[in-house]
């Protein structure tokens, strides 16, 4: 299994040593961003340098340093966002109190307006006969009505501001959740990078010759994948046995490499190894290729993915004490034999729904 981690290994290049602890984190946001850009550029430049074990270690150390900087950047953003949310909460509380006060004042003015309005009817004024007092009351009523209109306007303005502040707070809370998720992913990435360094040293035994041998074998495996000999095809049903889990090709132990592709039978010539898609939904909908399986390497960013050409493991590796490999769905199975190569025997199975499943390293 150890040799499989070198599949599709990119011929990378080196750079001067960038130890993971050989820098201090920037104090300001601008300095932090500058350091992140600097490390990003250096890692980009690595792709043009010579691929050696020493340089691979330097690359991982640089990735660790870059991730640490990004973690600091995210943590700073989270703290700033929390402070902004707290300030918005205080503003919302103040606006809520002010809105209640305006509502109470408006209701009181409406009541007073209603009472004065009932008193200042033409009939009551004629009966009272005191026009000066009535005039004063009319002026007072007019002032109350103006105040009521102003109070209503103030309430509408405050209500709008209140709603805007609440929406802004909700937006920032959603942004905070995204940042917290990013932080968790960055910390996982940091742990993975550190583990990857240990794994690389363990696999290669810190030996340059062994590293180059594994890399050359991985490149041979990818090449043989494209040139395996086709020996025939047949229709198979879902669950039908395709063969046995084996150790053909470049592998230290029996295992199955399974992949899923958007590919029809007529498109076989255009197939590429790295153009796979996530298989887990398809497997859940149909069935797994083995019973009582145990996944030994998942798809995507794994502890070995830094060794692949695009830092991505294209497929799922699994083992089972029951070595029978079965079709996950019905279709047309193409059988390829190349036992002496690094690839080994394999099957490409085309399904009626436009999907193709790949089964590598069979007996």
C-alpha positions as CSV (number, residue, x, y, z in Angstrom):
1,X,0.0,0.0,0.0
2,X,2.9,2.4,0.7
3,X,3.8,2.5,-3.0
4,X,0.3,3.6,-4.0
5,X,0.7,6.9,-2.4
6,X,3.1,8.0,-5.1
7,X,0.5,7.5,-7.9
8,X,0.5,10.5,-10.3
9,X,3.3,12.1,-8.4
10,X,4.1,15.6,-9.7
11,X,7.7,16.3,-10.7
12,X,8.0,19.3,-8.3
13,X,10.9,21.6,-7.7
14,X,12.8,22.9,-4.7
15,X,13.4,26.1,-2.9
16,X,15.6,27.4,-0.1
17,X,14.7,26.0,3.3
18,X,11.6,27.5,4.9
19,X,11.4,25.9,8.3
20,X,7.9,25.8,9.9
21,X,9.1,27.7,13.0
22,X,11.6,30.1,11.3
23,X,9.3,33.2,11.2
24,X,7.3,35.3,13.5
25,X,3.6,36.1,12.9
26,X,2.8,39.6,11.7
27,X,1.2,42.0,14.2
28,X,-0.9,44.0,11.7
29,X,-3.4,42.8,9.2
30,X,-1.4,44.3,6.4
31,X,1.8,42.6,7.5
32,X,0.0,39.3,7.9
33,X,-1.4,39.5,4.4
34,X,2.0,40.4,3.0
35,X,3.5,37.3,4.6
36,X,0.7,35.1,3.3
37,X,1.3,36.4,-0.3
38,X,5.0,35.9,0.1
39,X,4.6,32.2,1.2
40,X,2.0,31.6,-1.5
41,X,4.4,32.9,-4.2
42,X,7.2,30.8,-2.9
43,X,5.1,27.7,-2.9
44,X,4.1,28.5,-6.5
45,X,7.7,28.9,-7.5
46,X,8.4,25.4,-6.0
47,X,6.6,23.8,-9.0
48,X,9.5,24.8,-11.2
49,X,12.3,23.4,-9.1
50,X,13.9,20.0,-8.9
51,X,12.0,17.2,-7.3
52,X,14.0,15.7,-4.4
53,X,13.1,14.3,-1.0
54,X,14.8,17.3,0.7
55,X,12.8,19.8,-1.4
56,X,9.6,17.9,-0.7
57,X,10.2,18.3,3.1
58,X,10.9,22.0,2.5
59,X,7.6,22.3,0.6
60,X,5.7,20.7,3.5
61,X,7.4,23.0,6.0
62,X,6.4,26.0,3.9
63,X,2.8,24.7,3.7
64,X,2.8,24.4,7.5
65,X,4.1,28.0,7.8
66,X,1.5,29.3,5.4
67,X,-1.3,27.5,7.1
68,X,-0.2,28.8,10.5
69,X,-0.3,32.4,9.1
70,X,-3.8,31.8,7.6
71,X,-5.0,30.4,11.0
72,X,-3.8,33.6,12.7
73,X,-5.5,35.7,10.0
74,X,-8.8,33.8,10.5
75,X,-8.6,34.0,14.3
76,X,-8.0,37.8,14.0
77,X,-11.0,38.1,11.7
78,X,-13.2,36.1,14.1
79,X,-12.3,38.3,17.0
80,X,-13.0,41.4,15.0
81,X,-16.3,40.1,13.8
82,X,-17.3,39.1,17.4
83,X,-16.6,42.6,18.5
84,X,-18.7,44.0,15.6
85,X,-21.6,41.7,16.5
86,X,-21.4,42.8,20.1
87,X,-21.5,46.4,19.1
88,X,-24.5,45.8,16.9
89,X,-26.2,44.0,19.7
90,X,-25.8,47.0,22.0
91,X,-27.1,49.3,19.2
92,X,-30.1,47.1,18.6
93,X,-30.9,47.0,22.4
94,X,-30.7,50.8,22.5
95,X,-32.9,51.2,19.4
96,X,-35.4,48.8,20.9
97,X,-35.7,50.9,24.1
98,X,-36.0,54.1,22.0
99,X,-38.6,52.5,19.8
100,X,-40.7,51.5,22.8
101,X,-40.4,55.1,24.2
102,X,-41.5,56.6,20.9
103,X,-44.4,54.2,20.6
104,X,-45.6,55.1,24.1
105,X,-45.3,58.8,23.4
106,X,-47.1,58.4,20.1
107,X,-50.0,56.5,21.7
108,X,-50.3,59.2,24.5
109,X,-50.4,62.0,21.8
110,X,-53.0,60.1,19.8
111,X,-55.2,59.8,23.0
112,X,-54.7,63.5,23.8
113,X,-55.5,64.4,20.2
114,X,-58.7,62.4,20.3
115,X,-59.9,64.0,23.5
116,X,-59.2,67.5,22.3
117,X,-60.8,66.8,19.0
118,X,-64.0,65.7,20.7
119,X,-64.0,69.0,22.8
120,X,-63.4,71.3,19.8
121,X,-66.5,70.5,17.7
122,X,-68.3,73.6,16.2
123,X,-71.4,72.9,18.4
124,X,-69.5,72.8,21.6
125,X,-67.6,76.0,20.7
126,X,-70.9,77.8,20.0
127,X,-72.4,76.6,23.3
128,X,-69.4,77.7,25.3
129,X,-69.2,81.1,23.6
130,X,-65.5,81.6,24.6
131,X,-63.8,81.9,21.2
132,X,-60.4,82.9,22.6
133,X,-60.1,79.8,24.7
134,X,-61.2,77.7,21.8
135,X,-58.5,79.3,19.6
136,X,-55.9,78.5,22.1
137,X,-57.1,74.9,22.2
138,X,-57.0,74.7,18.4
139,X,-53.4,75.9,18.4
140,X,-52.6,73.4,21.1
141,X,-54.3,70.6,19.1
142,X,-52.4,71.6,16.0
143,X,-49.1,71.3,17.9
144,X,-50.1,67.9,19.2
145,X,-51.0,66.8,15.7
146,X,-47.6,68.0,14.4
147,X,-45.8,66.3,17.2
148,X,-47.8,63.1,16.4
149,X,-46.7,63.2,12.8
150,X,-43.1,63.8,13.8
151,X,-43.3,60.9,16.3
152,X,-44.7,58.7,13.6
153,X,-41.9,59.7,11.3
154,X,-39.3,59.1,14.0
155,X,-40.8,55.7,14.7
156,X,-40.6,54.7,11.0
157,X,-37.0,55.9,10.8
158,X,-36.0,54.1,14.0
159,X,-37.8,51.0,12.9
160,X,-36.0,51.0,9.6
161,X,-32.7,51.5,11.3
162,X,-33.6,48.8,13.8
163,X,-34.3,46.3,11.0
164,X,-31.1,47.3,9.1
165,X,-29.0,46.7,12.3
166,X,-30.7,43.4,12.9
167,X,-30.1,42.3,9.3
168,X,-26.4,43.4,9.5
169,X,-26.0,41.4,12.7
170,X,-27.5,38.3,11.1
171,X,-25.2,38.7,8.1
172,X,-22.2,39.0,10.4
173,X,-23.3,36.0,12.4
174,X,-23.5,33.9,9.2
175,X,-20.1,35.3,8.2
176,X,-18.8,34.2,11.7
177,X,-20.0,30.7,11.2
178,X,-18.2,30.5,7.8
179,X,-15.0,31.8,9.4
180,X,-15.2,29.3,12.3
181,X,-15.7,26.5,9.8
182,X,-12.7,27.7,7.8
183,X,-10.7,27.9,11.0
184,X,-11.5,24.3,11.8
185,X,-10.6,23.2,8.2
186,X,-7.3,25.1,8.5
187,X,-6.4,23.5,11.7
188,X,-7.2,20.1,10.2
189,X,-5.0,21.0,7.2
190,X,-2.2,22.0,9.6
191,X,-2.4,18.6,11.4
192,X,-2.5,16.8,8.1
193,X,0.5,18.6,6.8
194,X,2.5,17.8,9.9
195,X,1.4,14.1,9.7
196,X,2.3,14.1,6.0
197,X,5.8,15.1,6.7
198,X,6.1,12.2,9.2
199,X,4.5,9.8,6.7
200,X,6.8,10.9,3.9
201,X,9.9,10.3,6.1
202,X,8.5,6.9,7.2
203,X,7.7,5.8,3.7
204,X,11.0,6.8,2.2
205,X,13.0,6.1,5.4
206,X,14.5,9.6,4.7
207,X,16.4,8.0,1.8
208,X,16.6,10.0,-1.5
209,X,17.2,6.9,-3.6
210,X,14.1,5.2,-2.2
211,X,12.1,8.4,-2.8
212,X,13.2,8.5,-6.5
213,X,12.4,4.8,-6.9
214,X,8.9,5.2,-5.6
215,X,8.3,8.3,-7.7
216,X,9.5,6.5,-10.9
217,X,7.2,3.6,-10.1
218,X,4.3,5.9,-9.6
219,X,4.9,7.5,-13.0
220,X,5.1,4.1,-14.6
221,X,1.8,3.1,-13.0
222,X,0.1,6.1,-14.4
223,X,1.5,5.4,-17.9
224,X,0.5,1.7,-17.7
225,X,-3.0,2.7,-16.8
226,X,-3.3,4.3,-20.2
227,X,-1.8,1.4,-22.1
228,X,-3.2,-1.7,-20.4
229,X,-4.2,-4.5,-22.8
230,X,-8.0,-4.9,-23.5
231,X,-9.0,-8.6,-23.4
232,X,-12.8,-8.5,-23.7
233,X,-16.1,-7.2,-22.5
234,X,-19.4,-8.6,-21.3
235,X,-22.7,-7.5,-19.7
236,X,-22.8,-7.9,-16.0
237,X,-25.6,-7.5,-13.5
238,X,-25.5,-5.5,-10.2
239,X,-23.6,-7.5,-7.6
240,X,-22.1,-9.9,-10.1
241,X,-18.5,-10.9,-9.3
242,X,-15.9,-9.1,-11.5
243,X,-12.8,-10.8,-10.0
244,X,-10.8,-10.9,-6.8
245,X,-9.0,-8.3,-4.8
246,X,-5.3,-8.7,-5.7
247,X,-1.8,-7.4,-5.5
248,X,-1.1,-7.1,-9.2
249,X,0.7,-3.9,-10.2
250,X,2.6,-1.7,-7.9
251,X,1.3,-2.4,-4.4
252,X,2.7,-3.8,-1.2
253,X,-0.6,-5.6,-0.3
254,X,-3.9,-6.8,-1.6
255,X,-6.4,-3.9,-2.0
256,X,-8.9,-2.4,-4.4
257,X,-8.7,1.0,-5.8
258,X,-12.3,2.1,-6.8
259,X,-13.2,5.2,-8.9
260,X,-16.3,6.8,-10.4
261,X,-16.5,8.8,-13.6
262,X,-19.0,10.6,-15.8
263,X,-18.3,8.6,-18.9
264,X,-20.2,6.5,-21.4
265,X,-18.9,3.5,-23.3
266,X,-18.5,5.5,-26.5
267,X,-16.3,8.0,-24.6
268,X,-13.7,5.3,-23.5
269,X,-10.9,6.8,-25.6
270,X,-11.3,10.2,-23.8
271,X,-11.1,8.8,-20.3
272,X,-8.5,10.3,-18.0
273,X,-7.5,9.0,-14.6
274,X,-7.8,12.4,-12.7
275,X,-11.3,13.2,-14.0
276,X,-13.2,11.2,-11.4
277,X,-16.1,12.3,-9.2
278,X,-17.1,11.7,-5.6
279,X,-18.3,8.1,-5.5
280,X,-20.0,7.9,-2.1
281,X,-23.4,9.0,-3.1
282,X,-23.4,6.6,-6.0
283,X,-22.2,3.7,-3.8
284,X,-24.9,4.5,-1.2
285,X,-27.6,4.5,-3.9
286,X,-26.4,1.1,-5.4
287,X,-23.9,-1.0,-3.5
288,X,-20.3,-1.1,-2.5
289,X,-17.9,-3.2,-4.6
290,X,-16.8,-5.4,-1.6
291,X,-18.5,-6.8,1.4
292,X,-17.2,-6.1,4.9
293,X,-14.8,-3.6,3.4
294,X,-12.4,-1.3,5.3
295,X,-11.4,2.0,3.6
296,X,-7.6,2.5,3.7
297,X,-7.5,5.8,1.8
298,X,-10.3,8.1,1.0
299,X,-10.8,10.4,-2.0
300,X,-9.5,13.9,-2.0
301,X,-7.1,15.5,0.5
302,X,-5.6,12.6,2.4
303,X,-2.5,12.2,4.5
304,X,-0.7,11.3,1.3
305,X,-2.4,13.7,-1.1
306,X,0.5,16.1,-1.1
307,X,2.4,13.5,-3.1
308,X,0.0,13.4,-6.0
309,X,0.2,15.6,-9.1
310,X,-2.7,17.8,-8.1
311,X,-2.6,17.1,-4.4
312,X,-5.7,14.9,-4.7
313,X,-6.3,11.2,-4.4
314,X,-8.6,10.2,-7.3
315,X,-10.7,7.3,-5.9
316,X,-11.1,5.2,-2.8
317,X,-8.8,2.4,-1.6
318,X,-10.3,-0.5,0.4
319,X,-9.6,-4.0,1.7
320,X,-11.8,-6.9,2.8
321,X,-11.3,-10.4,4.2
322,X,-13.8,-11.5,1.5
323,X,-11.7,-10.7,-1.5
324,X,-14.5,-10.9,-4.1
325,X,-15.0,-7.6,-6.1
326,X,-18.6,-7.1,-7.4
327,X,-20.2,-4.7,-9.8
328,X,-21.8,-1.8,-8.0
329,X,-24.5,-1.5,-10.7
330,X,-25.3,-3.3,-14.0
331,X,-23.5,-2.4,-17.2
332,X,-20.9,-3.4,-19.7
333,X,-17.6,-4.5,-18.2
334,X,-14.3,-4.0,-20.1
335,X,-11.5,-6.2,-18.8
336,X,-7.9,-5.2,-19.0
337,X,-4.8,-7.3,-18.2
338,X,-1.4,-5.9,-17.4
339,X,-0.2,-8.0,-14.5
340,X,3.5,-7.3,-15.1
341,X,3.1,-3.5,-15.0
342,X,2.7,-1.2,-12.1
343,X,-1.0,-1.0,-12.8
344,X,-2.1,-4.6,-12.7
345,X,-5.4,-6.1,-13.9
346,X,-8.4,-3.9,-13.8
347,X,-12.0,-3.4,-15.0
348,X,-13.8,-0.4,-16.5
349,X,-17.6,-0.9,-16.0
350,X,-20.0,1.3,-18.0
351,X,-23.5,1.8,-16.6
352,X,-26.7,2.8,-18.3
353,X,-26.9,6.0,-16.3
354,X,-23.8,7.4,-18.0
355,X,-21.4,6.6,-15.2
356,X,-18.3,4.4,-15.3
357,X,-16.8,2.6,-12.3
358,X,-13.1,1.7,-12.2
359,X,-11.6,-1.3,-10.3
360,X,-7.8,-1.5,-10.1
361,X,-5.2,-4.1,-8.9
362,X,-7.3,-7.2,-9.3
363,X,-5.9,-10.8,-9.3
